Amino acid sequence: MNINWKNRESIFSYLEEYSQNTKDQIDNYKMKNTLLKSYIFETFDESLYNSSNLLKDVSDINNLFKDPKHSLKQIDEELYVLKKNDVLIGFIEQINPRFCTLYTTETSRYSDQIAQSYVKKSPILDSLWISGKMFDEFLSNLTSYHNSSRFTKMKFEFNAMFDRQYSKNDDIQEHKVSSVSLVEELGGIVDKLTGVRQYFSSFHSVGSLRFPSNVGKGGHDVYQNGKITNRSDSFTDHRIQLKQIINLYQEMTERLEKKVWIEVENIKSTNNLINSSFKASPVTIKFNKPLDTNTFNNFVNYTFPTGREPFKIYGEIKRFSEERVHIYGVDLHLWQNVMLDLSTEEFILFLPKGTCGNTIHRLITNIQRFLDPEIDVFIGELSYEGILKNVIGGQH
C-alpha cells in the first residue's frame, strides 16, 4: 500500500473506512480483511520517577520503535507511520506521556510477534496487563450502562504449567489447561458467572472480554496483554474505548504506586542519633489453598534465575526452605528494584519508590493464569478489588 499519508485526518479516515468494510464482511460471513488490532504499550512518566537512570529521550517513539528493519514517518507530534522495507505495518500514536499504541491490520500471528518483539527488546516498553479481577470490574461496569440485551464474549484461560512432575521414567506427564469461550447477553451474566465459578475455578482467569460498541453493532475484544481487536464498524469508537481503558488503567496504577512505594524517612531520636523509618504498603497475594511444593519450586526456578516471561522479574533466590524463598531482584521493565517474600501460602511484593506499578498488574494477571485463578489480593489492608471498584465503578 503506497498511500502518501499526509495528516492525521487521512489516516483516521482510512482506518474508519477499513473498520466499516470489515464489519460488513463479518455480518455477511465473507471475511476478506483481517481485523484491525491495537496494541497498548506502557513506558513511564518521567515526572513520577525522577530517576537519573531514565532519560526523557529513551521514551521517544523514534527510539522505541525505529530499528534496522523498521522505519518511522512522523505525521504530527503524536502520530507516526510504521513501515518495514517501505511496506506499511501500521500506525503508532502517543496517547499520553506514559502510554502509546500500535494500530495495525496485519494478521494476528504477525502483529502479535511484532508487538512482543518490541516489548522484549526494550526495557522501557511493557504490555498493559489486565487481570481477571480487573476484567470483572470492567464487566460489572459494562452491565451498568449498556442495554441488557447487548452481547459480550468472554474467554477464560488457565494453564497449570508449573504443576508438572518432572521424572526420569517414560510416564506420560500431563497438566491442566483450560480454555473456554462464552457469548452471553449482559443481562444476568454476572450472576451466571458467579454460579459457574463455584464449581470451576478456572472461570476466575479471564483472558479476554468484549466491550460492546457504543455507536452500533459489534464490539472490541480486549485481551489480558493489552491487545484490542475491533469487531465494530467504527474506528472512532474503538479509539475512544481504548483511551478510556488507558485512562482507568493509569489512574489505578498511579493509585497503587502512591500506596505501595517504599519511602525512607530519617527520624532524629532523643539521643540525637538518626534512625531510618520505612513507610510502605506491601502487595499481598493469598492463594485459595497452599500451592503444591513441586508447583511452587517449578515456578521459582523457571521465573527468577533468567527473568523469564511473562513475569519478567530477574533476581537472586535466597531459600529458607522448600516452601519459602526471598527474591531480591529487578523488574525487567525499567530495571527497577523489587523484593518478594514467596511462600506456598502467599506472595508478598515490596516496591521501592520509582518502580512501575505495572509490575503489580503483571504479577496478578499471570498468577491467575498460571498458578491460582482464585487469589485474594491486598494493597496494605485494602483489597485490590476495592480499589478497582472505586476507580472503574466510579466512572458511571
C-alpha positions in Angstrom: 0.0 0.0 0.0 1.7 3.1 -1.2 -0.5 5.8 0.1 1.2 9.1 0.9 -0.1 9.7 4.4 -0.1 13.5 4.8 -2.0 14.1 8.0 -3.9 12.6 10.9 -7.3 13.0 9.1 -6.2 10.9 6.2 -5.0 8.1 8.5 -8.1 8.0 10.7 -10.4 8.2 7.6 -8.6 5.1 6.2 -9.0 3.2 9.5 -12.7 4.3 9.8 -13.4 3.0 6.2 -11.5 -0.2 6.8 -13.5 -0.9 10.0 -16.8 -0.3 8.2 -15.8 -2.7 5.4 -14.6 -5.3 7.8 -17.8 -5.2 9.8 -19.8 -5.7 6.6 -17.7 -8.7 5.8 -18.3 -10.1 9.3 -22.1 -9.7 9.0 -22.1 -11.3 5.6 -19.8 -14.2 6.6 -17.4 -13.2 3.8 -14.2 -12.2 5.5 -11.5 -10.8 3.3 -10.0 -8.3 5.6 -8.1 -9.0 8.7 -9.4 -7.4 11.8 -8.0 -4.0 12.9 -5.9 -4.6 16.0 -4.4 -2.2 18.6 -1.6 -3.0 21.0 -1.2 -0.8 24.0 2.3 -0.2 25.4 3.3 1.4 28.7 6.5 3.4 29.0 7.0 5.6 32.0 6.1 9.1 33.2 9.2 10.9 33.9 7.5 13.2 36.5 6.6 10.2 38.6 10.0 8.7 38.9 12.7 11.4 38.8 15.2 8.7 38.2 18.7 9.5 36.9 18.6 6.1 35.2 15.8 7.1 32.9 16.4 9.9 30.4 13.5 11.5 28.7 14.7 10.8 25.2 14.7 7.0 25.7 10.9 7.0 25.7 10.8 8.9 22.4 8.8 7.0 19.8 11.7 7.0 17.4 14.0 5.3 19.9 11.4 2.7 20.9 10.1 1.6 17.5 12.7 2.5 14.9 15.3 -0.1 14.2 17.3 -1.5 11.2 14.1 -3.4 10.0 11.5 -0.7 10.7 11.2 2.9 9.7 9.0 5.7 11.1 7.5 8.7 9.4 6.2 11.4 11.8 2.8 12.8 10.9 2.4 15.1 13.8 3.5 15.4 17.4 1.7 12.2 18.4 1.2 10.1 15.3 3.7 8.1 13.2 3.6 5.7 10.3 5.5 2.4 10.9 6.9 0.6 7.8 9.1 -2.4 7.1 11.1 -2.2 3.9 8.7 0.6 2.8 5.7 -1.7 3.3 3.0 -0.4 5.8 2.9 -2.2 9.1 0.6 0.2 11.0 0.4 3.5 12.8 1.8 4.4 16.3 0.0 7.0 18.4 1.3 8.6 21.6 -1.8 8.6 23.7 -0.2 10.4 26.6 3.4 10.6 28.1 3.0 7.2 29.6 1.1 5.1 27.0 1.3 4.6 23.3 -0.5 2.2 20.9 0.1 0.4 17.6 -2.8 0.2 15.2 -2.3 -2.5 12.5 -4.3 -4.6 10.1 -1.7 -7.3 9.8 -2.6 -10.9 10.7 -2.6 -11.7 14.4 0.2 -14.1 14.1 2.5 -11.4 12.5 1.3 -8.5 14.6 1.4 -10.4 17.9 5.0 -11.3 17.1 5.9 -7.7 16.3 4.3 -6.3 19.5 6.1 -9.0 21.6 9.4 -8.3 20.0 9.2 -4.6 20.7 8.5 -5.3 24.4 11.2 -8.0 24.6 14.0 -5.9 23.2 13.2 -2.7 25.1 13.4 -2.2 28.9 11.2 0.9 28.5 8.2 -0.9 27.0 5.8 -3.2 28.7 2.4 -4.5 27.8 -0.8 -3.3 29.5 -1.7 -6.2 31.9 -5.4 -6.8 32.7 -6.1 -9.4 35.4 -9.2 -11.5 35.8 -10.1 -9.2 38.7 -9.8 -6.1 36.6 -11.9 -7.7 33.8 -14.6 -8.5 36.4 -14.9 -4.8 37.3 -14.9 -3.8 33.6 -17.7 -6.3 33.1 -19.7 -5.0 36.0 -19.3 -1.5 34.7 -20.4 -2.5 31.2 -23.7 -4.0 32.6 -24.4 -0.7 34.3 -24.9 1.4 31.2 -25.4 -1.0 28.2 -28.8 -2.5 27.3 -29.1 -5.9 29.0 -29.8 -7.5 25.6 -26.4 -6.5 24.2 -24.0 -9.4 23.9 -20.5 -9.8 25.2 -17.9 -12.5 24.7 -15.6 -13.8 27.4 -12.7 -16.1 27.1 -11.3 -18.0 30.2 -7.8 -19.4 30.2 -5.8 -21.2 32.8 -2.6 -23.2 32.3 -1.2 -25.1 35.2 2.1 -25.5 33.5 4.0 -25.4 36.9 2.1 -28.5 38.2 4.1 -30.9 36.1 6.1 -33.6 37.9 9.5 -34.0 36.3 10.7 -37.6 36.3 13.2 -39.8 34.6 10.9 -42.5 33.6 8.7 -42.7 30.5 5.4 -42.0 32.2 3.1 -39.6 30.3 3.2 -36.2 32.0 0.1 -34.0 31.8 -1.1 -30.8 33.4 -4.4 -28.9 33.4 -5.0 -26.5 30.5 -8.4 -24.8 30.3 -9.7 -22.5 27.5 -13.4 -21.8 27.3 -15.2 -19.0 25.4 -18.8 -17.9 26.2 -21.1 -15.5 24.4 -23.9 -14.2 26.6 -26.3 -11.2 27.0 -25.1 -8.7 29.5 -28.3 -9.1 31.5 -27.6 -11.5 34.3 -24.2 -12.5 33.1 -22.5 -11.5 36.4 -24.9 -13.8 38.4 -24.4 -16.6 36.0 -20.6 -16.3 36.2 -20.7 -16.3 40.0 -22.6 -19.6 39.9 -20.2 -21.2 37.4 -17.2 -20.2 39.5 -18.5 -22.1 42.5 -17.7 -25.3 40.5 -14.9 -24.3 38.1 -12.2 -22.1 39.5 -10.7 -21.6 36.0 -13.5 -19.2 35.3 -11.8 -16.6 37.5 -9.0 -16.4 35.0 -10.3 -14.1 32.2 -8.3 -14.0 29.0 -10.4 -11.5 27.1 -13.7 -9.6 27.3 -15.7 -7.9 24.5 -16.7 -4.3 25.1 -19.9 -3.6 23.1 -19.7 -0.7 20.7 -21.2 2.5 22.0 -22.5 3.6 18.5 -23.6 0.4 16.7 -23.3 -3.4 16.5 -20.3 -5.4 17.4 -17.6 -4.5 19.8 -14.0 -4.6 20.8 -12.2 -7.7 22.2 -9.9 -6.6 25.0 -7.1 -9.1 25.9 -5.2 -9.5 29.1 -1.9 -8.3 27.4 -3.4 -5.0 26.2 -4.3 -6.2 22.7 -7.7 -4.9 21.4 -9.3 -6.1 18.2 -12.0 -4.1 16.5 -15.2 -6.1 15.6 -17.3 -3.0 15.2 -17.9 -0.7 12.2 -16.3 2.3 13.9 -12.6 3.1 14.4 -13.7 6.3 16.3 -15.5 4.2 18.9 -12.6 1.8 19.0 -10.1 4.6 19.8 -12.4 6.2 22.3 -12.9 3.0 24.3 -9.1 2.3 24.0 -8.3 5.7 25.5 -10.9 5.2 28.3 -9.3 1.9 29.2 -5.9 3.5 29.3 -7.2 6.4 31.5 -8.7 4.0 34.0 -5.6 1.7 34.0 -3.3 4.7 34.5 -5.4 6.0 37.4 -5.4 2.6 39.0 -1.7 2.1 38.5 -0.8 5.5 39.9 -3.0 5.0 43.0 -1.2 1.7 43.6 2.2 3.4 43.3 1.3 6.1 45.8 0.2 3.4 48.2 3.0 0.8 47.8 6.2 2.7 47.1 8.7 2.2 50.0 9.9 5.6 51.3 12.6 6.1 53.8 12.3 8.9 56.4 15.1 9.9 58.7 13.9 10.3 62.3 16.0 12.1 64.9 15.8 10.2 68.2 16.1 11.7 71.6 19.8 10.9 71.9 20.4 12.8 68.6 21.0 9.6 66.6 19.4 9.4 63.1 17.3 6.4 62.6 15.5 5.3 59.4 11.8 4.8 59.2 10.2 2.8 56.3 6.8 3.8 55.0 5.0 1.4 52.6 2.1 -0.9 51.9 3.1 -4.4 50.7 1.2 -6.2 48.0 -0.1 -9.5 49.4 -1.4 -12.2 47.1 -3.0 -15.0 49.1 -3.8 -18.4 47.4 -7.1 -20.1 47.7 -5.2 -23.1 49.0 -1.5 -23.6 49.5 0.5 -24.3 46.4 1.9 -27.8 46.0 5.6 -27.7 46.9 6.6 -29.0 43.5 4.5 -26.4 41.8 6.0 -23.6 43.9 9.5 -24.6 43.2 8.9 -25.2 39.5 7.6 -21.6 39.4 10.6 -20.1 41.3 13.2 -22.0 39.3 11.6 -21.2 36.0 10.9 -17.5 36.6 13.7 -15.7 38.5 17.2 -17.0 37.5 16.7 -15.6 34.0 13.8 -13.2 34.4 11.6 -15.3 32.0 8.4 -14.0 30.5 5.6 -13.4 31.3 6.6 -12.4 34.9 9.8 -10.6 33.8 11.4 -10.3 37.2 15.1 -11.3 37.4 16.5 -11.9 40.9 18.7 -13.7 43.3 16.9 -16.5 45.2 17.5 -16.8 48.9 16.0 -20.0 50.0 14.7 -20.6 53.6 13.0 -23.9 52.9 11.3 -25.8 50.1 8.2 -23.8 50.9 9.6 -20.3 51.3 12.1 -18.0 49.4 13.1 -14.4 49.2 13.8 -12.7 45.9 16.0 -9.7 45.6 15.7 -8.6 42.0 14.8 -6.2 39.3 11.8 -5.8 37.1 12.9 -6.0 33.5 10.5 -3.2 32.7 12.6 -0.1 33.6 15.2 -2.2 35.5 13.9 -1.0 38.9 14.3 -2.9 42.2 11.7 -5.3 43.6 11.6 -7.5 46.7 9.4 -10.6 47.1 8.7 -12.9 50.0 7.3 -16.0 48.5 5.7 -19.0 50.2 3.3 -21.7 49.2 0.5 -19.8 51.0 1.1 -16.2 49.8 3.3 -13.9 47.8 4.3 -10.6 49.3 5.7 -7.9 47.0 7.6 -4.7 48.0 8.2 -1.9 45.5 10.8 0.8 46.2 9.9 4.3 45.1 10.3 4.6 41.3 9.3 1.0 40.4 6.5 0.9 38.0 3.1 -0.1 39.4 2.5 -2.1 36.2 4.6 -4.8 38.0 1.6 -5.4 40.3 -0.8 -5.9 37.4 1.6 -8.2 35.5 2.1 -10.3 38.6 -1.6 -10.6 39.4 -2.6 -11.3 35.8 -0.1 -14.1 35.3 -0.6 -15.7 38.8 -4.3 -16.0 38.0 -3.4 -17.6 34.6 -0.7 -20.0 35.7 -0.8 -20.6 39.5 -4.2 -20.0 41.1 -7.3 -18.3 39.5 -8.9 -17.7 42.9 -6.3 -15.5 44.6 -7.1 -12.7 47.0 -5.1 -9.5 46.7 -4.5 -6.8 49.3 -2.7 -3.5 49.0 -1.7 -3.0 52.6 -5.1 -3.6 54.4 -7.1 -2.6 51.3 -8.4 -5.1 48.8 -7.2 -4.8 45.2 -10.8 -5.3 44.1 -12.0 -2.4 46.3 -9.6 0.0 44.6 -10.7 -1.3 41.2 -14.3 -0.7 42.1 -13.5 2.8 43.2 -11.7 3.6 40.0 -13.7 1.7 37.4 -17.1 1.8 39.0 -16.8 5.5 39.7 -17.0 6.3 36.0 -20.8 5.9 35.7 
